[in-house]
Amino acid sequence: MAIDGTVEVAGRLASLVEGGAGVVVRRMSGEFAERLAARCSEAHR
């Protein structure tokens, strides 16, 4: 499953905001993938 999205941020804190957002997105994507895999494995039992 591919998930894609973009946001453009400008200003003095843009790099900080973008970096933090990247961490959050990676964490959320990882949690989503783990939960999806768990549900799929339960469905095949």
mmCIF entry with sequence, helices, sheets and N, C-alpha, C, O atoms, coordinates in Angstrom:
data_MODEL
# 
_entry.id   MODEL 
# 
_entity.id                         1 
_entity.type                       polymer 
_entity.pdbx_number_of_molecules   1 
# 
_entity_poly.entity_id                      1 
_entity_poly.type                           'polypeptide(L)' 
_entity_poly.nstd_linkage                   no 
_entity_poly.nstd_monomer                   no 
_entity_poly.pdbx_seq_one_letter_code       MAIDGTVEVAGRLASLVEGGAGVVVRRMSGEFAERLAARCSEAHR 
_entity_poly.pdbx_seq_one_letter_code_can   MAIDGTVEVAGRLASLVEGGAGVVVRRMSGEFAERLAARCSEAHR 
_entity_poly.pdbx_strand_id                 A 
# 
loop_
_entity_poly_seq.entity_id 
_entity_poly_seq.num 
_entity_poly_seq.mon_id 
_entity_poly_seq.hetero 
1 1  MET n 
1 2  ALA n 
1 3  ILE n 
1 4  ASP n 
1 5  GLY n 
1 6  THR n 
1 7  VAL n 
1 8  GLU n 
1 9  VAL n 
1 10 ALA n 
1 11 GLY n 
1 12 ARG n 
1 13 LEU n 
1 14 ALA n 
1 15 SER n 
1 16 LEU n 
1 17 VAL n 
1 18 GLU n 
1 19 GLY n 
1 20 GLY n 
1 21 ALA n 
1 22 GLY n 
1 23 VAL n 
1 24 VAL n 
1 25 VAL n 
1 26 ARG n 
1 27 ARG n 
1 28 MET n 
1 29 SER n 
1 30 GLY n 
1 31 GLU n 
1 32 PHE n 
1 33 ALA n 
1 34 GLU n 
1 35 ARG n 
1 36 LEU n 
1 37 ALA n 
1 38 ALA n 
1 39 ARG n 
1 40 CYS n 
1 41 SER n 
1 42 GLU n 
1 43 ALA n 
1 44 HIS n 
1 45 ARG n 
# 
_struct_asym.id          A 
_struct_asym.entity_id   1 
# 
_struct_conf.conf_type_id            HELX_P 
_struct_conf.id                      HELX_P1 
_struct_conf.pdbx_PDB_helix_id       AA1 
_struct_conf.beg_label_comp_id       ALA 
_struct_conf.beg_label_asym_id       A 
_struct_conf.beg_label_seq_id        14 
_struct_conf.pdbx_beg_PDB_ins_code   ? 
_struct_conf.end_label_comp_id       ALA 
_struct_conf.end_label_asym_id       A 
_struct_conf.end_label_seq_id        43 
_struct_conf.pdbx_end_PDB_ins_code   ? 
_struct_conf.beg_auth_comp_id        ALA 
_struct_conf.beg_auth_asym_id        A 
_struct_conf.beg_auth_seq_id         14 
_struct_conf.end_auth_comp_id        ALA 
_struct_conf.end_auth_asym_id        A 
_struct_conf.end_auth_seq_id         43 
_struct_conf.pdbx_PDB_helix_class    1 
_struct_conf.details                 ? 
_struct_conf.pdbx_PDB_helix_length   30 
# 
_struct_conf_type.id          HELX_P 
_struct_conf_type.criteria    ? 
_struct_conf_type.reference   ? 
# 
loop_
_atom_site.group_PDB 
_atom_site.id 
_atom_site.type_symbol 
_atom_site.label_atom_id 
_atom_site.label_alt_id 
_atom_site.label_comp_id 
_atom_site.label_asym_id 
_atom_site.label_entity_id 
_atom_site.label_seq_id 
_atom_site.pdbx_PDB_ins_code 
_atom_site.Cartn_x 
_atom_site.Cartn_y 
_atom_site.Cartn_z 
_atom_site.occupancy 
_atom_site.B_iso_or_equiv 
_atom_site.pdbx_formal_charge 
_atom_site.auth_seq_id 
_atom_site.auth_comp_id 
_atom_site.auth_asym_id 
_atom_site.auth_atom_id 
_atom_site.pdbx_PDB_model_num 
ATOM 1   N N  . MET A 1 1  ? 0.846  -1.153  0.000  1.00 0.00 ? 1  MET A N  1 
ATOM 2   C CA . MET A 1 1  ? 0.000  0.000   0.000  1.00 0.00 ? 1  MET A CA 1 
ATOM 3   C C  . MET A 1 1  ? 0.901  1.228   0.000  1.00 0.00 ? 1  MET A C  1 
ATOM 4   O O  . MET A 1 1  ? 1.782  1.357   0.850  1.00 0.00 ? 1  MET A O  1 
ATOM 5   N N  . ALA A 1 2  ? 0.685  2.112   -0.935 1.00 0.00 ? 2  ALA A N  1 
ATOM 6   C CA . ALA A 1 2  ? 1.476  3.333   -1.017 1.00 0.00 ? 2  ALA A CA 1 
ATOM 7   C C  . ALA A 1 2  ? 0.688  4.499   -0.447 1.00 0.00 ? 2  ALA A C  1 
ATOM 8   O O  . ALA A 1 2  ? -0.502 4.658   -0.723 1.00 0.00 ? 2  ALA A O  1 
ATOM 9   N N  . ILE A 1 3  ? 1.360  5.304   0.343  1.00 0.00 ? 3  ILE A N  1 
ATOM 10  C CA . ILE A 1 3  ? 0.761  6.510   0.902  1.00 0.00 ? 3  ILE A CA 1 
ATOM 11  C C  . ILE A 1 3  ? 1.674  7.657   0.520  1.00 0.00 ? 3  ILE A C  1 
ATOM 12  O O  . ILE A 1 3  ? 2.887  7.579   0.714  1.00 0.00 ? 3  ILE A O  1 
ATOM 13  N N  . ASP A 1 4  ? 1.096  8.731   -0.026 1.00 0.00 ? 4  ASP A N  1 
ATOM 14  C CA . ASP A 1 4  ? 1.897  9.848   -0.486 1.00 0.00 ? 4  ASP A CA 1 
ATOM 15  C C  . ASP A 1 4  ? 1.188  11.153  -0.148 1.00 0.00 ? 4  ASP A C  1 
ATOM 16  O O  . ASP A 1 4  ? -0.040 11.226  -0.184 1.00 0.00 ? 4  ASP A O  1 
ATOM 17  N N  . GLY A 1 5  ? 1.955  12.168  0.176  1.00 0.00 ? 5  GLY A N  1 
ATOM 18  C CA . GLY A 1 5  ? 1.382  13.475  0.454  1.00 0.00 ? 5  GLY A CA 1 
ATOM 19  C C  . GLY A 1 5  ? 2.476  14.522  0.513  1.00 0.00 ? 5  GLY A C  1 
ATOM 20  O O  . GLY A 1 5  ? 3.634  14.208  0.789  1.00 0.00 ? 5  GLY A O  1 
ATOM 21  N N  . THR A 1 6  ? 2.107  15.764  0.254  1.00 0.00 ? 6  THR A N  1 
ATOM 22  C CA . THR A 1 6  ? 3.083  16.841  0.306  1.00 0.00 ? 6  THR A CA 1 
ATOM 23  C C  . THR A 1 6  ? 2.480  18.067  0.973  1.00 0.00 ? 6  THR A C  1 
ATOM 24  O O  . THR A 1 6  ? 1.270  18.290  0.928  1.00 0.00 ? 6  THR A O  1 
ATOM 25  N N  . VAL A 1 7  ? 3.340  18.845  1.584  1.00 0.00 ? 7  VAL A N  1 
ATOM 26  C CA . VAL A 1 7  ? 2.970  20.118  2.191  1.00 0.00 ? 7  VAL A CA 1 
ATOM 27  C C  . VAL A 1 7  ? 4.140  21.064  1.981  1.00 0.00 ? 7  VAL A C  1 
ATOM 28  O O  . VAL A 1 7  ? 5.296  20.670  2.134  1.00 0.00 ? 7  VAL A O  1 
ATOM 29  N N  . GLU A 1 8  ? 3.850  22.297  1.635  1.00 0.00 ? 8  GLU A N  1 
ATOM 30  C CA . GLU A 1 8  ? 4.904  23.296  1.474  1.00 0.00 ? 8  GLU A CA 1 
ATOM 31  C C  . GLU A 1 8  ? 4.828  24.263  2.641  1.00 0.00 ? 8  GLU A C  1 
ATOM 32  O O  . GLU A 1 8  ? 3.767  24.824  2.917  1.00 0.00 ? 8  GLU A O  1 
ATOM 33  N N  . VAL A 1 9  ? 5.942  24.461  3.326  1.00 0.00 ? 9  VAL A N  1 
ATOM 34  C CA . VAL A 1 9  ? 6.023  25.338  4.482  1.00 0.00 ? 9  VAL A CA 1 
ATOM 35  C C  . VAL A 1 9  ? 7.137  26.348  4.221  1.00 0.00 ? 9  VAL A C  1 
ATOM 36  O O  . VAL A 1 9  ? 8.209  25.990  3.735  1.00 0.00 ? 9  VAL A O  1 
ATOM 37  N N  . ALA A 1 10 ? 6.874  27.606  4.546  1.00 0.00 ? 10 ALA A N  1 
ATOM 38  C CA . ALA A 1 10 ? 7.882  28.644  4.344  1.00 0.00 ? 10 ALA A CA 1 
ATOM 39  C C  . ALA A 1 10 ? 8.073  29.417  5.647  1.00 0.00 ? 10 ALA A C  1 
ATOM 40  O O  . ALA A 1 10 ? 7.169  29.480  6.479  1.00 0.00 ? 10 ALA A O  1 
ATOM 41  N N  . GLY A 1 11 ? 9.229  29.990  5.811  1.00 0.00 ? 11 GLY A N  1 
ATOM 42  C CA . GLY A 1 11 ? 9.506  30.801  6.990  1.00 0.00 ? 11 GLY A CA 1 
ATOM 43  C C  . GLY A 1 11 ? 10.743 30.320  7.715  1.00 0.00 ? 11 GLY A C  1 
ATOM 44  O O  . GLY A 1 11 ? 11.384 29.344  7.325  1.00 0.00 ? 11 GLY A O  1 
ATOM 45  N N  . ARG A 1 12 ? 11.060 31.033  8.778  1.00 0.00 ? 12 ARG A N  1 
ATOM 46  C CA . ARG A 1 12 ? 12.287 30.725  9.520  1.00 0.00 ? 12 ARG A CA 1 
ATOM 47  C C  . ARG A 1 12 ? 12.248 29.356  10.184 1.00 0.00 ? 12 ARG A C  1 
ATOM 48  O O  . ARG A 1 12 ? 13.291 28.721  10.338 1.00 0.00 ? 12 ARG A O  1 
ATOM 49  N N  . LEU A 1 13 ? 11.080 28.893  10.576 1.00 0.00 ? 13 LEU A N  1 
ATOM 50  C CA . LEU A 1 13 ? 10.981 27.599  11.261 1.00 0.00 ? 13 LEU A CA 1 
ATOM 51  C C  . LEU A 1 13 ? 10.571 26.465  10.325 1.00 0.00 ? 13 LEU A C  1 
ATOM 52  O O  . LEU A 1 13 ? 10.260 25.367  10.787 1.00 0.00 ? 13 LEU A O  1 
ATOM 53  N N  . ALA A 1 14 ? 10.567 26.713  9.031  1.00 0.00 ? 14 ALA A N  1 
ATOM 54  C CA . ALA A 1 14 ? 10.101 25.712  8.067  1.00 0.00 ? 14 ALA A CA 1 
ATOM 55  C C  . ALA A 1 14 ? 10.862 24.398  8.176  1.00 0.00 ? 14 ALA A C  1 
ATOM 56  O O  . ALA A 1 14 ? 10.247 23.332  8.173  1.00 0.00 ? 14 ALA A O  1 
ATOM 57  N N  . SER A 1 15 ? 12.182 24.452  8.273  1.00 0.00 ? 15 SER A N  1 
ATOM 58  C CA . SER A 1 15 ? 12.949 23.203  8.329  1.00 0.00 ? 15 SER A CA 1 
ATOM 59  C C  . SER A 1 15 ? 12.642 22.426  9.603  1.00 0.00 ? 15 SER A C  1 
ATOM 60  O O  . SER A 1 15 ? 12.598 21.196  9.582  1.00 0.00 ? 15 SER A O  1 
ATOM 61  N N  . LEU A 1 16 ? 12.432 23.121  10.694 1.00 0.00 ? 16 LEU A N  1 
ATOM 62  C CA . LEU A 1 16 ? 12.079 22.458  11.952 1.00 0.00 ? 16 LEU A CA 1 
ATOM 63  C C  . LEU A 1 16 ? 10.708 21.793  11.850 1.00 0.00 ? 16 LEU A C  1 
ATOM 64  O O  . LEU A 1 16 ? 10.530 20.649  12.269 1.00 0.00 ? 16 LEU A O  1 
ATOM 65  N N  . VAL A 1 17 ? 9.747  22.520  11.291 1.00 0.00 ? 17 VAL A N  1 
ATOM 66  C CA . VAL A 1 17 ? 8.393  21.974  11.125 1.00 0.00 ? 17 VAL A CA 1 
ATOM 67  C C  . VAL A 1 17 ? 8.411  20.781  10.187 1.00 0.00 ? 17 VAL A C  1 
ATOM 68  O O  . VAL A 1 17 ? 7.793  19.757  10.478 1.00 0.00 ? 17 VAL A O  1 
ATOM 69  N N  . GLU A 1 18 ? 9.108  20.895  9.070  1.00 0.00 ? 18 GLU A N  1 
ATOM 70  C CA . GLU A 1 18 ? 9.178  19.792  8.107  1.00 0.00 ? 18 GLU A CA 1 
ATOM 71  C C  . GLU A 1 18 ? 9.848  18.565  8.707  1.00 0.00 ? 18 GLU A C  1 
ATOM 72  O O  . GLU A 1 18 ? 9.399  17.440  8.487  1.00 0.00 ? 18 GLU A O  1 
ATOM 73  N N  . GLY A 1 19 ? 10.917 18.777  9.463  1.00 0.00 ? 19 GLY A N  1 
ATOM 74  C CA . GLY A 1 19 ? 11.597 17.654  10.100 1.00 0.00 ? 19 GLY A CA 1 
ATOM 75  C C  . GLY A 1 19 ? 10.708 16.942  11.108 1.00 0.00 ? 19 GLY A C  1 
ATOM 76  O O  . GLY A 1 19 ? 10.651 15.713  11.140 1.00 0.00 ? 19 GLY A O  1 
ATOM 77  N N  . GLY A 1 20 ? 10.019 17.719  11.925 1.00 0.00 ? 20 GLY A N  1 
ATOM 78  C CA . GLY A 1 20 ? 9.103  17.135  12.911 1.00 0.00 ? 20 GLY A CA 1 
ATOM 79  C C  . GLY A 1 20 ? 7.955  16.404  12.247 1.00 0.00 ? 20 GLY A C  1 
ATOM 80  O O  . GLY A 1 20 ? 7.547  15.329  12.688 1.00 0.00 ? 20 GLY A O  1 
ATOM 81  N N  . ALA A 1 21 ? 7.433  17.001  11.176 1.00 0.00 ? 21 ALA A N  1 
ATOM 82  C CA . ALA A 1 21 ? 6.331  16.357  10.459 1.00 0.00 ? 21 ALA A CA 1 
ATOM 83  C C  . ALA A 1 21 ? 6.779  15.036  9.848  1.00 0.00 ? 21 ALA A C  1 
ATOM 84  O O  . ALA A 1 21 ? 6.026  14.062  9.842  1.00 0.00 ? 21 ALA A O  1 
ATOM 85  N N  . GLY A 1 22 ? 7.995  15.003  9.340  1.00 0.00 ? 22 GLY A N  1 
ATOM 86  C CA . GLY A 1 22 ? 8.506  13.762  8.762  1.00 0.00 ? 22 GLY A CA 1 
ATOM 87  C C  . GLY A 1 22 ? 8.593  12.644  9.783  1.00 0.00 ? 22 GLY A C  1 
ATOM 88  O O  . GLY A 1 22 ? 8.271  11.493  9.487  1.00 0.00 ? 22 GLY A O  1 
ATOM 89  N N  . VAL A 1 23 ? 9.030  12.989  10.992 1.00 0.00 ? 23 VAL A N  1 
ATOM 90  C CA . VAL A 1 23 ? 9.114  11.990  12.070 1.00 0.00 ? 23 VAL A CA 1 
ATOM 91  C C  . VAL A 1 23 ? 7.724  11.466  12.409 1.00 0.00 ? 23 VAL A C  1 
ATOM 92  O O  . VAL A 1 23 ? 7.528  10.261  12.562 1.00 0.00 ? 23 VAL A O  1 
ATOM 93  N N  . VAL A 1 24 ? 6.766  12.372  12.524 1.00 0.00 ? 24 VAL A N  1 
ATOM 94  C CA . VAL A 1 24 ? 5.395  11.976  12.863 1.00 0.00 ? 24 VAL A CA 1 
ATOM 95  C C  . VAL A 1 24 ? 4.807  11.081  11.777 1.00 0.00 ? 24 VAL A C  1 
ATOM 96  O O  . VAL A 1 24 ? 4.185  10.063  12.079 1.00 0.00 ? 24 VAL A O  1 
ATOM 97  N N  . VAL A 1 25 ? 4.998  11.452  10.535 1.00 0.00 ? 25 VAL A N  1 
ATOM 98  C CA . VAL A 1 25 ? 4.445  10.661  9.428  1.00 0.00 ? 25 VAL A CA 1 
ATOM 99  C C  . VAL A 1 25 ? 5.064  9.270   9.390  1.00 0.00 ? 25 VAL A C  1 
ATOM 100 O O  . VAL A 1 25 ? 4.354  8.284   9.194  1.00 0.00 ? 25 VAL A O  1 
ATOM 101 N N  . ARG A 1 26 ? 6.388  9.179   9.575  1.00 0.00 ? 26 ARG A N  1 
ATOM 102 C CA . ARG A 1 26 ? 7.027  7.854   9.589  1.00 0.00 ? 26 ARG A CA 1 
ATOM 103 C C  . ARG A 1 26 ? 6.480  7.000   10.723 1.00 0.00 ? 26 ARG A C  1 
ATOM 104 O O  . ARG A 1 26 ? 6.206  5.815   10.531 1.00 0.00 ? 26 ARG A O  1 
ATOM 105 N N  . ARG A 1 27 ? 6.320  7.584   11.885 1.00 0.00 ? 27 ARG A N  1 
ATOM 106 C CA . ARG A 1 27 ? 5.801  6.829   13.035 1.00 0.00 ? 27 ARG A CA 1 
ATOM 107 C C  . ARG A 1 27 ? 4.366  6.366   12.782 1.00 0.00 ? 27 ARG A C  1 
ATOM 108 O O  . ARG A 1 27 ? 4.024  5.210   13.030 1.00 0.00 ? 27 ARG A O  1 
ATOM 109 N N  . MET A 1 28 ? 3.537  7.275   12.291 1.00 0.00 ? 28 MET A N  1 
ATOM 110 C CA . MET A 1 28 ? 2.139  6.916   12.022 1.00 0.00 ? 28 MET A CA 1 
ATOM 111 C C  . MET A 1 28 ? 2.045  5.853   10.931 1.00 0.00 ? 28 MET A C  1 
ATOM 112 O O  . MET A 1 28 ? 1.233  4.933   11.030 1.00 0.00 ? 28 MET A O  1 
ATOM 113 N N  . SER A 1 29 ? 2.863  5.972   9.901  1.00 0.00 ? 29 SER A N  1 
ATOM 114 C CA . SER A 1 29 ? 2.858  4.980   8.818  1.00 0.00 ? 29 SER A CA 1 
ATOM 115 C C  . SER A 1 29 ? 3.292  3.615   9.332  1.00 0.00 ? 29 SER A C  1 
ATOM 116 O O  . SER A 1 29 ? 2.716  2.593   8.960  1.00 0.00 ? 29 SER A O  1 
ATOM 117 N N  . GLY A 1 30 ? 4.309  3.603   10.187 1.00 0.00 ? 30 GLY A N  1 
ATOM 118 C CA . GLY A 1 30 ? 4.771  2.341   10.772 1.00 0.00 ? 30 GLY A CA 1 
ATOM 119 C C  . GLY A 1 30 ? 3.714  1.689   11.637 1.00 0.00 ? 30 GLY A C  1 
ATOM 120 O O  . GLY A 1 30 ? 3.502  0.479   11.563 1.00 0.00 ? 30 GLY A O  1 
ATOM 121 N N  . GLU A 1 31 ? 3.050  2.486   12.457 1.00 0.00 ? 31 GLU A N  1 
ATOM 122 C CA . GLU A 1 31 ? 1.989  1.944   13.309 1.00 0.00 ? 31 GLU A CA 1 
ATOM 123 C C  . GLU A 1 31 ? 0.831  1.425   12.469 1.00 0.00 ? 31 GLU A C  1 
ATOM 124 O O  . GLU A 1 31 ? 0.270  0.371   12.769 1.00 0.00 ? 31 GLU A O  1 
ATOM 125 N N  . PHE A 1 32 ? 0.473  2.151   11.427 1.00 0.00 ? 32 PHE A N  1 
ATOM 126 C CA . PHE A 1 32 ? -0.595 1.721   10.540 1.00 0.00 ? 32 PHE A CA 1 
ATOM 127 C C  . PHE A 1 32 ? -0.245 0.387   9.887  1.00 0.00 ? 32 PHE A C  1 
ATOM 128 O O  . PHE A 1 32 ? -1.073 -0.522  9.832  1.00 0.00 ? 32 PHE A O  1 
ATOM 129 N N  . ALA A 1 33 ? 0.980  0.278   9.396  1.00 0.00 ? 33 ALA A N  1 
ATOM 130 C CA . ALA A 1 33 ? 1.417  -0.955  8.731  1.00 0.00 ? 33 ALA A CA 1 
ATOM 131 C C  . ALA A 1 33 ? 1.403  -2.133  9.699  1.00 0.00 ? 33 ALA A C  1 
ATOM 132 O O  . ALA A 1 33 ? 0.986  -3.232  9.335  1.00 0.00 ? 33 ALA A O  1 
ATOM 133 N N  . GLU A 1 34 ? 1.857  -1.906  10.931 1.00 0.00 ? 34 GLU A N  1 
ATOM 134 C CA . GLU A 1 34 ? 1.844  -2.982  11.933 1.00 0.00 ? 34 GLU A CA 1 
ATOM 135 C C  . GLU A 1 34 ? 0.426  -3.447  12.228 1.00 0.00 ? 34 GLU A C  1 
ATOM 136 O O  . GLU A 1 34 ? 0.160  -4.647  12.288 1.00 0.00 ? 34 GLU A O  1 
ATOM 137 N N  . ARG A 1 35 ? -0.474 -2.502  12.410 1.00 0.00 ? 35 ARG A N  1 
ATOM 138 C CA . ARG A 1 35 ? -1.868 -2.866  12.721 1.00 0.00 ? 35 ARG A CA 1 
ATOM 139 C C  . ARG A 1 35 ? -2.549 -3.543  11.545 1.00 0.00 ? 35 ARG A C  1 
ATOM 140 O O  . ARG A 1 35 ? -3.329 -4.478  11.726 1.00 0.00 ? 35 ARG A O  1 
ATOM 141 N N  . LEU A 1 36 ? -2.253 -3.068  10.329 1.00 0.00 ? 36 LEU A N  1 
ATOM 142 C CA . LEU A 1 36 ? -2.824 -3.694  9.144  1.00 0.00 ? 36 LEU A CA 1 
ATOM 143 C C  . LEU A 1 36 ? -2.319 -5.126  9.003  1.00 0.00 ? 36 LEU A C  1 
ATOM 144 O O  . LEU A 1 36 ? -3.097 -6.029  8.698  1.00 0.00 ? 36 LEU A O  1 
ATOM 145 N N  . ALA A 1 37 ? -1.033 -5.338  9.221  1.00 0.00 ? 37 ALA A N  1 
ATOM 146 C CA . ALA A 1 37 ? -0.462 -6.678  9.128  1.00 0.00 ? 37 ALA A CA 1 
ATOM 147 C C  . ALA A 1 37 ? -1.077 -7.597  10.180 1.00 0.00 ? 37 ALA A C  1 
ATOM 148 O O  . ALA A 1 37 ? -1.352 -8.763  9.898  1.00 0.00 ? 37 ALA A O  1 
ATOM 149 N N  . ALA A 1 38 ? -1.293 -7.085  11.384 1.00 0.00 ? 38 ALA A N  1 
ATOM 150 C CA . ALA A 1 38 ? -1.922 -7.894  12.441 1.00 0.00 ? 38 ALA A CA 1 
ATOM 151 C C  . ALA A 1 38 ? -3.342 -8.281  12.058 1.00 0.00 ? 38 ALA A C  1 
ATOM 152 O O  . ALA A 1 38 ? -3.753 -9.423  12.261 1.00 0.00 ? 38 ALA A O  1 
ATOM 153 N N  . ARG A 1 39 ? -4.085 -7.341  11.509 1.00 0.00 ? 39 ARG A N  1 
ATOM 154 C CA . ARG A 1 39 ? -5.459 -7.642  11.098 1.00 0.00 ? 39 ARG A CA 1 
ATOM 155 C C  . ARG A 1 39 ? -5.494 -8.671  9.965  1.00 0.00 ? 39 ARG A C  1 
ATOM 156 O O  . ARG A 1 39 ? -6.332 -9.572  9.947  1.00 0.00 ? 39 ARG A O  1 
ATOM 157 N N  . CYS A 1 40 ? -4.560 -8.513  9.022  1.00 0.00 ? 40 CYS A N  1 
ATOM 158 C CA . CYS A 1 40 ? -4.516 -9.449  7.902  1.00 0.00 ? 40 CYS A CA 1 
ATOM 159 C C  . CYS A 1 40 ? -4.148 -10.851 8.375  1.00 0.00 ? 40 CYS A C  1 
ATOM 160 O O  . CYS A 1 40 ? -4.712 -11.835 7.895  1.00 0.00 ? 40 CYS A O  1 
ATOM 161 N N  . SER A 1 41 ? -3.212 -10.951 9.305  1.00 0.00 ? 41 SER A N  1 
ATOM 162 C CA . SER A 1 41 ? -2.816 -12.269 9.781  1.00 0.00 ? 41 SER A CA 1 
ATOM 163 C C  . SER A 1 41 ? -3.936 -12.911 10.591 1.00 0.00 ? 41 SER A C  1 
ATOM 164 O O  . SER A 1 41 ? -4.090 -14.132 10.559 1.00 0.00 ? 41 SER A O  1 
ATOM 165 N N  . GLU A 1 42 ? -4.720 -12.117 11.315 1.00 0.00 ? 42 GLU A N  1 
ATOM 166 C CA . GLU A 1 42 ? -5.860 -12.652 12.061 1.00 0.00 ? 42 GLU A CA 1 
ATOM 167 C C  . GLU A 1 42 ? -6.950 -13.146 11.103 1.00 0.00 ? 42 GLU A C  1 
ATOM 168 O O  . GLU A 1 42 ? -7.611 -14.148 11.377 1.00 0.00 ? 42 GLU A O  1 
ATOM 169 N N  . ALA A 1 43 ? -7.133 -12.454 10.000 1.00 0.00 ? 43 ALA A N  1 
ATOM 170 C CA . ALA A 1 43 ? -8.163 -12.822 9.041  1.00 0.00 ? 43 ALA A CA 1 
ATOM 171 C C  . ALA A 1 43 ? -7.842 -14.127 8.328  1.00 0.00 ? 43 ALA A C  1 
ATOM 172 O O  . ALA A 1 43 ? -8.757 -14.811 7.869  1.00 0.00 ? 43 ALA A O  1 
ATOM 173 N N  . HIS A 1 44 ? -6.567 -14.490 8.222  1.00 0.00 ? 44 HIS A N  1 
ATOM 174 C CA . HIS A 1 44 ? -6.167 -15.703 7.516  1.00 0.00 ? 44 HIS A CA 1 
ATOM 175 C C  . HIS A 1 44 ? -6.087 -16.916 8.432  1.00 0.00 ? 44 HIS A C  1 
ATOM 176 O O  . HIS A 1 44 ? -5.683 -17.991 7.990  1.00 0.00 ? 44 HIS A O  1 
ATOM 177 N N  . ARG A 1 45 ? -6.454 -16.768 9.673  1.00 0.00 ? 45 ARG A N  1 
ATOM 178 C CA . ARG A 1 45 ? -6.395 -17.925 10.586 1.00 0.00 ? 45 ARG A CA 1 
ATOM 179 C C  . ARG A 1 45 ? -7.634 -18.757 10.511 1.00 0.00 ? 45 ARG A C  1 
ATOM 180 O O  . ARG A 1 45 ? -7.745 -19.763 11.211 1.00 0.00 ? 45 ARG A O  1 
# 
